[in-house]
Amino acid sequence: MAREFQRGHKAKISDLTPGTDLYVGVQISGPGLTFDISCFGLDANEQLSDDRYFIFFNQPKSPEESIQLLGAQAGDTESFRVTLDRIPANIHKLSFTATIDGAGQMSQVGPGYIRIVAGGEEVVRYAFTGSEFTTERAVMLGDFYLKDVWRFAAVGQGFDGGLDALLKNFGGEVAEEAPAAPQQQTAAPSFAPPPQATAPAPSFGAPAAPQAPQVPQPAPSFGAPAAQAPAPTPQQQMHAAPTIAAPMPPMGGTVPPPAPAPAPYGQPGQPPQQPQFGQVPGQPVPAAPYGQQAPPQYGQQPRGMPQGVPQVVPQAGAGLQAALQPYKETATGQRWTPQNQQLMRVDLTMGGTPVLARQGSMVMYQGKVDFSYKGAGFAGRIVGNATGQEMQLMRCTGRGQVFLAEDGSHLHAIELQGDGICVSAESVLAFDESLQHEVRRIEGHGIPGGALFTMQFQGTGTVIVKTHGVPVVLPVTPTTFADCNAIVAWSSASQVIISSQVRLRRNAYPGHSGETVNLQFRGAPGNFIVVQPYEV
């Protein structure tokens, strides 16, 4: 029986099926919409470092055929064959996506799904509807990713832009010239099993009619599901023309004939530039290097025009898109995604678990998100009343994405899988509410405020730690000491001891070192501490 996944659910492939030769089917449709369904083979940095592992209608298989595009069959809009044990070592993730070819939004799609079939039997299905999206034109449906072993994650993450924008997000490049007319794609291979006498296991192919029972095998081989409908519905057909290789058509109509004396770029009366970026219509490409006055370059004040004179705003074109591209939102399909070193995005629609964040750390959010007050009284304890170091938290719930930051601090996502970590309360920005957490107090003479407050996290989830600058991680040894004002975090199994170097006689005189109270850490091999290059 197939397991029903929700958005954010993950599982090991070995827990779903012992097979590694898998069928992946995608069903997505909408009135008047045409879809491109693709698979991106990404490296350890989640980038498309090898274009041969971008599997789509114009490149239907990888070099060693570990990933193959099969076409529409068995009620699926598109289907793939994935042989996990043949995927090369440099590929760490397979991301299955669907994009709209032409006008339309993902909110217009009807009920759809992505499913995995092993040996002709469906083992997992993730279903979605258009109500989960808004104006997006692409969606990342599901991922196969390598983390010790191959796993599957139901993503369901919307993405603004079409297939070319998604390709650029994964580090790919869009060709600047239109390619030759694509060859007519051949029909998907039929699912007819080979003779049973020569096939020790279920073969590649889906049975067209019920067959005699086969001898059970420990690991089912590839087999697509039996056809659920005689033919796909008309709106499920794929187009045959590529959409990402050709440059975008010019916006604004045809190019007017060249004028004898065209006005400088940016003045009233000048038509939108069409031939090339930064070139005045009707004039050849100048031989002068970039930055000279003739002809004026994009963003440069025309010669002879006083500074500050208003100009006609040019159309947003490739130049503006190229300038903003490095700063666009990064959507990886994960619950926690760093946008840069100082900004973190959490997708509340994944996992279904609220997030606790430091009050005032939200800088922007998308979707329907509710924020409520959450005091520092974890497990019914009010901490910090005496010292004023109480940590004020807010609870983030709903369906949307929240962007968190504070004072330009560097942010680090630490994922816990049953282990534990202690983090200085001043260094905690946010964490999943599913984590078990409690406030601990380390008392000692000489510590500012009389104590050091730390938060101990255990369980499964993510905690976001903020640091001033790039931290350093050190192993715990019998001679490991750290300044209590610079320590960020340490493994929960470490023992913390107050180490005081105070000498009353020396304190009566000026000029002492100022390093009078430190924390000594002890523990078995494997324990660690995290220290930042800054003292709070």
Disulfide bonds with the S-S distance in Angstrom:
none
